[in-house]
Every structure is written in structure tokens, then in C-alpha cells.
Amino acid sequence: MNPVVLIAEELAPAAIEVLAHDFDVRHVDGTDRPALLSALSEADAVIVRSATQIDAEAIAAAPRLKVVARAGVGLDNVEVPAATARGVMVVNAPTSNIVSAAEQAVALLLAVARNTASASAALKAGEWKRSKYTGVELQGKTVGVVGLGRIGVLFASRIAAFGTRLIAYDPYIQPARAAQLGVRLVGLEELLREADFISIHLPKTPETVGLIGEKELAIVKPGVRIVNAARGGLVDEQALADAIAEGRVAGAGVDVYAKEPCTSSPLFAFDNVVATPHLGASTHEAQDKAGLAVAKSVKLALQGEFVPDAVNVQAGGVVAEDVRPLLPLAEKLGRAFTAVAGGVAASVTVEVRGEIVNHDVSVLKLAATKGLFSSVVEEQVTYVNAPHLAAERGVEVALASPAETIDHPNLVTVRGALPDGRTVSVSGTVTHTGARDVIKLTEVDGFDVEIGAEGILVFLRYVDRPGVVGTVGTLLGEAGVNIAAMQVARREAGGETLMTLTVDQALGADLLSSAADSIGAVSASAADLRDE
């Protein structure tokens, strides 16, 4: 049965096409709460926009849920902590609307500067009053950009083409970076006093809500025009209305409101206010980009792969192409480590060697952590909850990049200290054969091996002597278990030896114990390294 992807709001046809081949795509009206909760009972993923509420109740109603996708930037309608607690990944489309949002801010600024909206309304009402709607040019004016994030930078680059002087307030950007953009960094108060136009481009956080209120509007440059196409509540709407009424602010362009939908605001009373109903992302291009982005993320998540746009995954962000093949390696090493160790370690270090360390490899620690707990807990282990599972069990997972020569282009080792003082390690590498990546184990608890990290691996540790291989082969053959590959590694003849078997089916605890007893094995374990 294919995983079920539930689409709760309108999605671009191209996005649905991405999912249709591999998944059971179903539709529901996300605003119909009973219907939504019922449909979620069989959903592995749900895709929403802004109208559907995915809260703790909705997540509890979806026992199979692995990913919640918001086809847009904000996540106000998704209860991320509840999803994280359940190990459910939350993804959005953080860059889908940045061009549209920047262009909307430019459009509002131009409309306010030239009184476009009010002049249009007057003309349509039968009035021809050119002098009443005289505006101002942008050329030579100072534009203050509050927030130089991705949208703020796009806005600044576009508005600079009008021959403006750009200043910006953003405590989290370096002056050198601002200088590269042709922007002079200033404090908020200086920006308010100098700018002829102000455009807001900040996220909504406890620190930014009400950032521009009565106090700030009292010191603005007389005749300033203010645009907010970012988030409602960053500018106090009543304080802005008062400043416009008093003439200190010459006009405003507003696309967002403290409470939405908004059909009543003190700002709506002014002809010199251009008000739009949150149209920042309302372009065909942005909607298509958002739908395609989350559809691809959902597909990755349901296939067990790393999702860069997951908002509740530690070490999120873009993973270098050279690092991606090592993600399944690190996860399989984590699974193999837990099998060989026979339990959970007190502390684990993920060691990464080779030229790969020139990239950000922090995601490999996360992948290994996911593997460490995949056979330990009853709940599904994901990139989301793996760090929490480690923290709950007091397992410290570290990342290291030892500078030493290796015989492979890349090498990942999962090394851990067990509560009884023992140290266990498992190492592996990825090689490229044609167009295929081959994952291999190269070391298991100090023994050099070279065996594919796939299928079900059985590890038997014993004292070297003749006949052991035949004994194990006969025992498994009589039990109907086929051996796909075998490798024996020893430190010296007659010494401690490790037999590694790849078998086609899982060995029950009784059969594994019988195999160990038949050869007097010191330890026996099995690791399921089949792709999930």
C-alpha cells in the first residue's frame, strides 16, 4: 500500500503531479474540522496552506503522520512543538514567495509615493483632480529598510535602481555585508529620523511585535511614507493612523494586519493609505513555487531522506551534494553500532574523515543518531525526534573530524563508550560504481572488514578454529536462511575472530542464540540495514 498524502487546500497541478506516481493522493476540505480529523487517521503526510489548522488534536488524530507541509512561508497554523514531540517533520517553502513579497513592497511604495490608488478611485468616481494627487519622486530620496533578510535584500536591490540612498537597520547583519549591497547600516532611531521612505522586512517574533509604535512614530522625518508588507503587528496600526491624521506621516502602504482576515482598521479611513489583503505571496509564480517545493519535501520525507526545508530538524539547511551519499551510510552505521554494542551507549562520537570535511558535515551526526535509536524505541525515529530521544536517555552525541590519513576517499566512524566501560566502533565508506553509490562497512569493533552495508547483517564473535564456518552455514541452511555474503576477520590465527554474514531474512532470537552456542561465540548480534 502506498503512503497516503492528504491535500487539505488547493495545490498547483504540477505539485500534485510530483506526488501522484508514488503516493495515494487524497483531498479534503481542511476547514471542515470533522472531515479533516477523519481523513488524517490514514494520512502519512498532510499538505496545507493558511486556512487549515494542524494543532495537537489534529496530530493526535494521525497515528501514521510523518510530515506536515505548509505550502508557504509562515507556520502560524501549524503547532510545531506538538509535531516535534511526535517526531513529525514540519516543512514549508521558505523561499517560494520572496520575489513576490519584495515586488509587493515596491508596488506599495510606488503607489503611496504617487497616490495611485486614491487617484484611480477618484477618476472612476467621475473626478478629474490632477493637482490633488501630486506625488513625490523616489530619485535622490533616502529609503530605510528595516530588516536585511532575503526579502529585504531583494527589495533593496530593486529600489536602488530608482536612484535612492539606502540605509538599513538589522542588528544581525555584518556592516561589510551591508556595504556589499550598497546599504549603510544605522540604528533604528537614526533610520526613523533620516528616511523619506521606510519599508519593513522583519519576521514576527516577541522582539519585533510593536517595533514601530507611538514612540517611534513621534521621531520620524516629517512627510515619511511607511510600507509594511512583512507581518502584521510589527507596526502599531492605531499609532500609524494617528501619525497620518496628524500629518507627521504622509502615507502608508499596508499589506498585513495584526488580526487577519481584516476588514476594519483605523488605517482604512485615509485616502493616502494603500491597503491590500495580504497579497505578498499572491502571484501565480509564488503559489506554484510553494506547491512544488513542499511536494518535493514530502516526497523526500516519505522516502526517508533528509529534507533541507524541515523547520524542526536540527542541522537543517542545504546539504552539499558530496555529503548527501553519506547520509544513509551514517544512519546504517548507527544501526550497526547499536547491534554490535548490544544496547545504548553512554556517549557517542561520529568521526568524519577525508576531503568531505571541507563541507558542513553536521547533518551526518543527526543521521547517525537516527540510526542509533531505530531498533531501540517503539516509536518511529526521525530526523526530528532523534536528538530528543538521545537527550531523554542521557546519550551525548558529538561530531569530530580527525586529521589523519585514510585509505578511502571518505570514512565515517561511529564510536561509543558503553556504560560498562567498553568502547565499540563501526566504520564505513561510500564508493561510486558507475552511477550507483555503494555503501560498505570497513571496520567493526576493531576488525577490518569489507562488506556491503545492506540487508540483514549478523555478527558472530568467537575464537578462531577449524569448522566454524561450516557449522554456522549448516545450521542456517537447515533453518531455511540463505547466506548472501560472508566475511571472516581475525587478528591472528587461533585468536579472536569476527564473522559477518549477510542473510536474506531476519533471524529470530532463538536461531541467533543457537548459532552462537554452536560455535561458542563470545557475542552474537544482528543489524537490519535494509532501506526503510
C-alpha positions as CSV (number, residue, x, y, z in Angstrom):
1,M,0.0,0.0,0.0
2,N,1.4,3.4,-1.0
3,P,1.7,6.1,1.7
4,V,-1.2,8.5,1.8
5,V,-0.7,12.2,1.1
6,L,-3.6,14.3,2.2
7,I,-4.1,17.6,0.5
8,A,-6.2,19.9,2.6
9,E,-6.2,23.0,0.4
10,E,-5.7,24.0,-3.2
11,L,-2.3,22.9,-4.6
12,A,-0.8,23.6,-8.0
13,P,-1.4,20.8,-10.5
14,A,2.4,20.5,-11.1
15,A,2.8,19.8,-7.4
16,I,0.2,17.1,-7.3
17,E,1.9,15.5,-10.3
18,V,5.1,15.2,-8.3
19,L,3.3,13.1,-5.7
20,A,0.8,11.2,-7.9
21,H,3.2,8.5,-9.1
22,D,4.5,7.2,-5.8
23,F,1.7,8.0,-3.3
24,D,-2.0,7.7,-2.7
25,V,-3.1,11.4,-3.1
26,R,-6.3,12.2,-1.3
27,H,-8.2,15.5,-0.9
28,V,-10.2,17.0,2.0
29,D,-11.5,20.4,2.9
30,G,-9.2,21.5,5.6
31,T,-11.6,24.0,7.0
32,D,-14.2,21.2,7.7
33,R,-12.8,20.0,11.0
34,P,-14.6,16.7,11.4
35,A,-13.7,15.7,7.8
36,L,-10.1,16.7,8.3
37,L,-9.7,14.7,11.6
38,S,-11.3,11.7,10.0
39,A,-9.1,11.9,6.9
40,L,-5.9,12.3,9.0
41,S,-6.4,8.9,10.5
42,E,-4.9,7.3,7.4
43,A,-2.5,10.1,6.4
44,D,1.3,9.7,6.2
45,A,1.6,13.4,5.1
46,V,-0.7,16.4,5.0
47,I,-0.2,19.5,2.9
48,V,-1.9,22.8,3.9
49,R,-1.8,26.4,3.2
50,S,-3.0,29.0,5.7
51,A,-6.7,28.1,6.4
52,T,-6.2,24.6,7.8
53,Q,-5.2,24.3,11.5
54,I,-2.8,21.4,12.2
55,D,-2.7,21.5,16.0
56,A,-2.1,18.9,18.7
57,E,-5.6,17.5,18.3
58,A,-5.0,17.1,14.5
59,I,-1.6,15.5,15.0
60,A,-3.0,13.1,17.6
61,A,-5.7,12.0,15.1
62,A,-3.0,10.9,12.7
63,P,-1.1,7.9,14.1
64,R,0.8,7.4,10.8
65,L,1.7,11.0,10.2
66,K,5.3,11.6,9.3
67,V,5.3,15.1,7.8
68,V,3.2,18.3,7.8
69,A,3.9,20.6,4.9
70,R,2.8,24.2,4.7
71,A,2.8,25.4,1.1
72,G,4.0,28.9,2.0
73,V,6.4,30.7,4.3
74,G,4.6,31.2,7.6
75,L,3.7,28.4,10.1
76,D,1.2,30.2,12.3
77,N,-1.4,27.4,11.6
78,V,0.9,24.5,12.5
79,E,1.6,23.6,16.1
80,V,5.3,22.8,15.6
81,P,6.1,21.8,19.2
82,A,3.3,19.2,19.1
83,A,4.6,17.8,15.8
84,T,8.2,17.7,17.1
85,A,7.2,15.8,20.2
86,R,5.6,13.2,18.0
87,G,8.6,13.0,15.7
88,V,6.6,14.5,12.8
89,M,8.6,16.6,10.4
90,V,7.3,20.1,9.6
91,V,8.3,21.7,6.3
92,N,7.5,24.9,4.5
93,A,8.6,26.7,1.4
94,P,10.8,29.5,2.8
95,T,11.9,31.0,-0.5
96,S,8.8,30.4,-2.6
97,N,7.4,33.9,-2.2
98,I,10.5,36.1,-1.6
99,V,10.4,37.7,-5.1
100,S,6.7,38.3,-4.9
101,A,6.9,39.8,-1.4
102,A,9.7,42.1,-2.4
103,E,7.8,43.2,-5.5
104,Q,4.7,43.8,-3.5
105,A,6.6,46.1,-1.1
106,V,8.0,48.0,-4.1
107,A,4.5,48.3,-5.6
108,L,3.1,49.7,-2.4
109,L,5.9,52.2,-2.0
110,L,5.4,53.5,-5.6
111,A,1.6,53.6,-5.1
112,V,1.9,55.6,-1.9
113,A,4.5,57.9,-3.5
114,R,2.3,58.7,-6.4
115,N,-1.2,58.5,-4.7
116,T,-2.1,55.9,-7.3
117,A,-4.9,54.1,-5.5
118,S,-6.8,57.2,-4.4
119,A,-6.4,58.9,-7.8
120,S,-7.7,55.8,-9.5
121,A,-10.7,55.6,-7.3
122,A,-11.5,59.4,-7.8
123,L,-11.2,59.2,-11.5
124,K,-13.5,56.1,-11.6
125,A,-16.0,58.2,-9.5
126,G,-16.0,60.9,-12.2
127,E,-13.4,63.3,-10.7
128,W,-10.5,64.7,-12.7
129,K,-8.3,66.4,-10.0
130,R,-4.7,66.2,-11.0
131,S,-3.3,68.7,-8.5
132,K,-4.9,66.9,-5.6
133,Y,-2.9,63.8,-6.2
134,T,0.5,65.3,-6.8
135,G,3.1,62.8,-5.6
136,V,6.9,62.7,-5.0
137,E,9.8,61.1,-6.9
138,L,12.0,58.4,-5.4
139,Q,15.2,59.6,-7.0
140,G,17.5,61.2,-4.5
141,K,15.4,60.1,-1.6
142,T,16.6,58.1,1.4
143,V,14.9,54.7,1.8
144,G,15.2,53.0,5.1
145,V,15.0,49.2,5.0
146,V,14.1,47.6,8.4
147,G,15.5,44.0,8.1
148,L,18.0,42.8,5.6
149,G,16.9,39.2,5.3
150,R,16.3,37.6,1.9
151,I,13.2,39.7,1.1
152,G,14.8,42.9,2.5
153,V,17.8,42.4,0.2
154,L,15.6,41.8,-2.8
155,F,13.6,44.9,-2.0
156,A,16.8,47.0,-1.5
157,S,18.3,45.9,-4.8
158,R,15.2,46.8,-6.7
159,I,14.6,50.1,-5.0
160,A,18.2,51.1,-5.5
161,A,17.6,51.2,-9.3
162,F,15.4,54.3,-8.7
163,G,18.5,56.3,-7.7
164,T,17.8,56.2,-4.0
165,R,20.1,56.3,-1.0
166,L,19.7,53.1,1.1
167,I,20.1,52.8,4.8
168,A,19.1,49.8,6.9
169,Y,18.5,48.6,10.4
170,D,19.4,45.0,11.1
171,P,21.4,44.0,14.2
172,Y,22.1,40.6,12.8
173,I,24.0,41.5,9.6
174,Q,27.6,42.5,9.4
175,P,28.5,46.0,8.1
176,A,30.8,44.5,5.4
177,R,27.9,42.5,4.0
178,A,25.6,45.6,4.0
179,A,28.3,47.6,2.3
180,Q,28.5,44.9,-0.5
181,L,24.8,45.5,-1.0
182,G,25.3,49.3,-1.2
183,V,23.5,49.8,2.1
184,R,24.6,51.8,5.1
185,L,23.8,50.2,8.4
186,V,22.3,52.6,11.1
187,G,20.5,52.3,14.3
188,L,16.7,52.2,14.3
189,E,16.3,55.7,15.7
190,E,18.7,57.1,13.1
191,L,16.8,55.3,10.3
192,L,13.5,56.8,11.6
193,R,14.9,60.3,11.6
194,E,16.6,60.2,8.2
195,A,14.4,58.1,5.9
196,D,11.9,59.6,3.4
197,F,10.5,56.1,2.9
198,I,10.5,53.1,5.3
199,S,9.9,49.5,4.3
200,I,9.6,46.8,6.9
201,H,11.0,43.3,6.2
202,L,11.3,41.5,9.6
203,P,9.9,38.2,10.9
204,K,7.2,38.3,13.6
205,T,8.8,37.5,16.9
206,P,8.2,38.6,20.5
207,E,11.0,41.1,20.0
208,T,9.7,42.6,16.8
209,V,5.9,42.9,17.6
210,G,5.1,46.6,18.0
211,L,8.7,47.6,16.9
212,I,7.3,50.8,15.4
213,G,4.7,52.3,17.7
214,E,3.7,55.7,19.0
215,K,7.2,56.4,20.4
216,E,9.0,55.6,17.2
217,L,6.5,57.4,15.0
218,A,7.0,60.6,17.1
219,I,10.6,60.9,15.8
220,V,10.2,60.0,12.2
221,K,11.2,62.5,9.5
222,P,8.1,64.7,8.7
223,G,6.4,63.5,5.5
224,V,7.8,60.0,5.6
225,R,5.9,57.2,3.9
226,I,5.8,53.8,5.5
227,V,5.3,50.3,3.9
228,N,4.6,47.1,5.8
229,A,4.3,44.0,3.6
230,A,6.1,41.7,6.1
231,R,4.0,40.7,9.1
232,G,1.0,42.3,10.8
233,G,1.7,43.8,14.2
234,L,5.2,45.0,13.5
235,V,3.7,48.5,13.1
236,D,1.1,49.6,15.6
237,E,-1.9,50.3,13.3
238,Q,-3.6,52.8,15.6
239,A,-0.4,54.7,16.2
240,L,0.3,54.8,12.5
241,A,-3.3,56.1,11.9
242,D,-2.8,58.8,14.5
243,A,0.5,59.8,12.9
244,I,-1.1,60.1,9.5
245,A,-4.0,62.1,10.9
246,E,-1.5,64.5,12.5
247,G,0.4,64.8,9.2
248,R,3.7,63.5,10.5
249,V,3.4,60.5,8.2
250,A,2.4,61.4,4.6
251,G,1.1,58.0,3.7
252,A,1.4,54.2,4.1
253,G,1.2,51.0,2.2
254,V,-0.1,48.1,4.2
255,D,-0.5,44.5,3.2
256,V,-0.6,42.8,6.6
257,Y,-2.5,43.3,9.8
258,A,-2.3,42.3,13.4
259,K,-5.5,40.2,13.0
260,E,-6.4,38.6,9.7
261,P,-8.7,38.5,7.9
262,C,-9.0,42.2,8.4
263,T,-12.0,44.2,7.0
264,S,-11.9,47.1,9.5
265,S,-8.9,49.1,10.5
266,P,-8.3,52.8,11.5
267,L,-6.0,53.0,8.5
268,F,-8.8,52.4,6.0
269,A,-10.2,55.9,6.7
270,F,-7.3,57.6,4.8
271,D,-7.1,58.2,1.1
272,N,-3.2,58.3,1.4
273,V,-3.2,54.7,2.7
274,V,-2.9,51.9,0.1
275,A,-4.3,48.8,1.8
276,T,-4.3,45.3,0.3
277,P,-5.5,42.0,1.7
278,H,-2.1,40.2,2.3
279,L,-1.2,39.8,-1.3
280,G,2.6,39.4,-0.8
281,A,2.6,35.8,-1.9
282,S,-0.4,36.1,-4.2
283,T,1.2,35.5,-7.6
284,H,0.8,32.5,-9.8
285,E,4.6,32.1,-9.7
286,A,4.8,32.1,-5.9
287,Q,1.9,29.7,-5.5
288,D,3.4,27.3,-8.0
289,K,6.9,27.5,-6.3
290,A,5.4,26.9,-2.9
291,G,3.4,23.9,-4.0
292,L,6.3,22.3,-5.9
293,A,8.7,23.0,-3.0
294,V,6.6,21.2,-0.4
295,A,5.7,18.4,-2.7
296,K,9.3,17.6,-3.2
297,S,10.0,17.9,0.5
298,V,7.1,15.5,1.3
299,K,8.4,13.0,-1.3
300,L,11.9,13.1,0.3
301,A,10.5,12.8,3.8
302,L,8.3,9.8,3.0
303,Q,11.2,8.1,1.2
304,G,13.3,8.5,4.5
305,E,15.7,11.1,3.0
306,F,16.9,14.3,4.6
307,V,14.8,17.3,4.0
308,P,16.6,20.7,3.9
309,D,13.5,22.7,4.4
310,A,12.4,20.9,7.6
311,V,11.9,23.6,10.2
312,N,12.1,21.3,13.3
313,V,15.2,19.3,12.3
314,Q,18.5,20.1,13.9
315,A,21.3,20.7,11.4
316,G,18.7,21.8,8.8
317,G,19.7,23.7,5.7
318,V,21.1,22.8,2.3
319,V,23.3,19.7,2.3
320,A,26.2,19.7,-0.1
321,E,25.9,17.2,-2.9
322,D,29.1,15.5,-1.9
323,V,27.7,14.9,1.6
324,R,24.3,13.5,0.6
325,P,25.5,10.0,-0.2
326,L,27.0,9.7,3.3
327,L,23.6,10.3,5.0
328,P,22.4,6.7,4.5
329,L,25.9,5.5,5.4
330,A,25.9,7.4,8.8
331,E,22.4,6.1,9.6
332,K,23.3,2.5,8.8
333,L,26.5,2.8,10.9
334,G,24.3,4.0,13.8
335,R,22.1,0.9,13.4
336,A,25.1,-1.4,13.2
337,F,26.7,0.2,16.2
338,T,23.6,-0.4,18.4
339,A,23.5,-4.0,17.3
340,V,27.2,-4.7,18.0
341,A,27.1,-2.8,21.3
342,G,24.1,-4.7,22.4
343,G,22.5,-1.6,23.8
344,V,22.6,2.2,24.1
345,A,26.0,3.8,24.7
346,A,26.6,6.5,27.3
347,S,28.3,8.7,24.7
348,V,28.9,8.5,21.0
349,T,31.2,10.4,18.6
350,V,30.6,10.5,14.9
351,E,34.0,10.8,13.3
352,V,34.2,12.0,9.7
353,R,37.5,11.8,7.7
354,G,38.5,12.7,4.1
355,E,38.1,15.6,1.8
356,I,34.4,15.6,2.7
357,V,35.2,17.6,5.9
358,N,35.7,20.7,3.7
359,H,31.9,20.8,3.7
360,D,29.4,21.2,6.6
361,V,29.0,17.6,7.7
362,S,27.0,18.2,10.9
363,V,24.0,16.5,9.3
364,L,25.9,13.2,9.5
365,K,25.8,13.3,13.3
366,L,22.0,13.7,13.0
367,A,21.7,10.8,10.6
368,A,23.8,8.5,12.8
369,T,21.7,9.5,15.9
370,K,18.6,8.5,13.9
371,G,20.2,5.1,13.3
372,L,21.3,4.6,16.9
373,F,17.7,4.5,18.1
374,S,15.9,2.9,15.2
375,S,15.8,-0.5,16.9
376,V,15.7,0.7,20.5
377,V,12.4,2.5,20.8
378,E,8.9,1.6,19.8
379,E,8.0,4.9,18.2
380,Q,9.2,5.9,14.8
381,V,12.6,7.5,14.8
382,T,13.0,10.5,12.5
383,Y,15.5,13.3,11.9
384,V,13.1,15.4,14.0
385,N,13.0,13.4,17.3
386,A,16.3,11.6,17.2
387,P,18.1,14.3,19.2
388,H,15.3,14.4,21.7
389,L,15.5,10.6,22.1
390,A,19.2,10.9,22.8
391,A,18.7,13.7,25.3
392,E,16.0,11.7,27.1
393,R,18.3,8.8,27.5
394,G,21.3,10.9,28.5
395,V,23.3,9.9,25.4
396,E,25.8,12.6,24.3
397,V,26.4,12.6,20.6
398,A,29.4,14.6,19.3
399,L,31.0,15.2,15.9
400,A,34.7,15.1,15.2
401,S,36.9,15.4,12.1
402,P,40.2,13.7,13.0
403,A,43.1,14.8,10.7
404,E,44.7,11.6,9.7
405,T,45.5,9.7,6.5
406,I,42.9,7.2,5.4
407,D,42.7,4.5,2.7
408,H,39.3,5.7,1.4
409,P,38.1,9.0,-0.2
410,N,35.8,9.3,2.8
411,L,35.3,7.5,6.0
412,V,32.7,7.7,8.8
413,T,33.1,6.1,12.1
414,V,30.5,5.8,14.9
415,R,32.5,5.3,18.1
416,G,30.9,5.0,21.6
417,A,31.6,4.3,25.2
418,L,29.3,1.8,26.9
419,P,28.1,2.0,30.5
420,D,30.4,-1.0,31.4
421,G,33.4,0.9,30.1
422,R,33.8,-0.9,26.8
423,T,34.4,1.0,23.6
424,V,32.7,-0.1,20.4
425,S,33.2,1.3,16.9
426,V,31.8,0.7,13.4
427,S,33.2,2.4,10.2
428,G,32.1,2.6,6.7
429,T,32.6,4.4,3.4
430,V,30.7,5.2,0.1
431,T,32.3,4.3,-3.2
432,H,30.9,5.1,-6.6
433,T,30.4,2.3,-9.1
434,G,29.1,3.8,-12.4
435,A,26.0,5.8,-11.5
436,R,25.5,3.9,-8.2
437,D,26.7,4.6,-4.7
438,V,27.9,1.5,-2.9
439,I,27.9,1.7,0.9
440,K,30.4,-0.6,2.7
441,L,31.4,-1.5,6.2
442,T,35.2,-1.2,6.6
443,E,35.6,-1.9,10.3
444,V,33.6,-3.5,13.0
445,D,34.8,-3.2,16.6
446,G,38.4,-3.1,15.6
447,F,38.2,-5.8,12.9
448,D,38.9,-4.8,9.3
449,V,36.1,-5.9,7.0
450,E,34.8,-5.0,3.6
451,I,31.2,-6.0,3.2
452,G,28.1,-4.3,1.8
453,A,26.1,-2.4,4.4
454,E,22.8,-3.7,3.1
455,G,20.2,-6.3,4.0
456,I,20.4,-8.1,7.4
457,L,23.9,-8.4,8.9
458,V,24.8,-11.0,11.6
459,F,27.9,-10.5,13.7
460,L,29.4,-13.5,15.5
461,R,32.5,-13.1,17.6
462,Y,34.4,-16.3,18.6
463,V,37.8,-17.9,19.0
464,D,39.3,-18.9,15.6
465,R,39.3,-22.7,14.9
466,P,38.6,-25.0,12.0
467,G,35.0,-25.9,11.1
468,V,33.2,-22.9,12.4
469,V,32.1,-21.5,9.0
470,G,30.7,-24.9,8.1
471,T,28.9,-25.3,11.4
472,V,27.2,-21.9,11.0
473,G,26.3,-22.5,7.3
474,T,24.8,-25.8,8.1
475,L,22.7,-24.5,11.0
476,L,21.3,-21.6,9.0
477,G,20.7,-23.8,5.9
478,E,18.7,-26.2,8.0
479,A,16.7,-23.3,9.2
480,G,16.0,-22.2,5.7
481,V,18.1,-19.0,6.0
482,N,20.1,-18.1,2.8
483,I,23.5,-16.5,3.2
484,A,24.1,-13.8,0.6
485,A,27.6,-12.9,1.7
486,M,30.1,-13.9,4.4
487,Q,33.4,-12.5,5.6
488,V,35.7,-13.6,8.4
489,A,38.2,-11.3,10.0
490,R,40.7,-12.2,12.7
491,R,43.6,-10.5,14.4
492,E,45.8,-13.7,14.3
493,A,45.4,-17.4,13.7
494,G,43.7,-19.1,16.6
495,G,42.8,-15.7,18.0
496,E,39.7,-13.6,18.4
497,T,37.6,-13.6,15.2
498,L,34.6,-11.8,13.8
499,M,32.3,-13.5,11.3
500,T,30.0,-11.1,9.4
501,L,27.1,-12.6,7.4
502,T,24.6,-11.0,5.1
503,V,21.4,-13.0,5.2
504,D,18.2,-12.8,3.2
505,Q,15.8,-12.8,6.2
506,A,15.8,-11.9,9.8
507,L,17.0,-14.4,12.4
508,G,14.8,-14.9,15.4
509,A,16.3,-14.6,18.8
510,D,16.3,-18.4,19.2
511,L,18.1,-19.1,15.9
512,L,20.7,-16.4,16.6
513,S,21.3,-17.8,20.1
514,S,21.6,-21.3,18.6
515,A,24.1,-20.1,16.1
516,A,26.2,-18.5,18.8
517,D,26.0,-21.6,21.1
518,S,27.0,-23.9,18.2
519,I,30.4,-22.2,17.9
520,G,30.9,-21.0,21.4
521,A,30.6,-17.4,20.3
522,V,31.5,-14.6,22.8
523,S,28.8,-12.4,21.3
524,A,26.2,-12.5,18.6
525,S,24.1,-9.7,17.2
526,A,22.1,-8.8,14.1
527,A,21.6,-5.4,12.4
528,D,18.8,-4.7,9.9
529,L,20.3,-2.4,7.4
530,R,17.6,-2.7,4.8
531,D,16.5,0.6,3.3
532,E,13.4,1.9,5.1
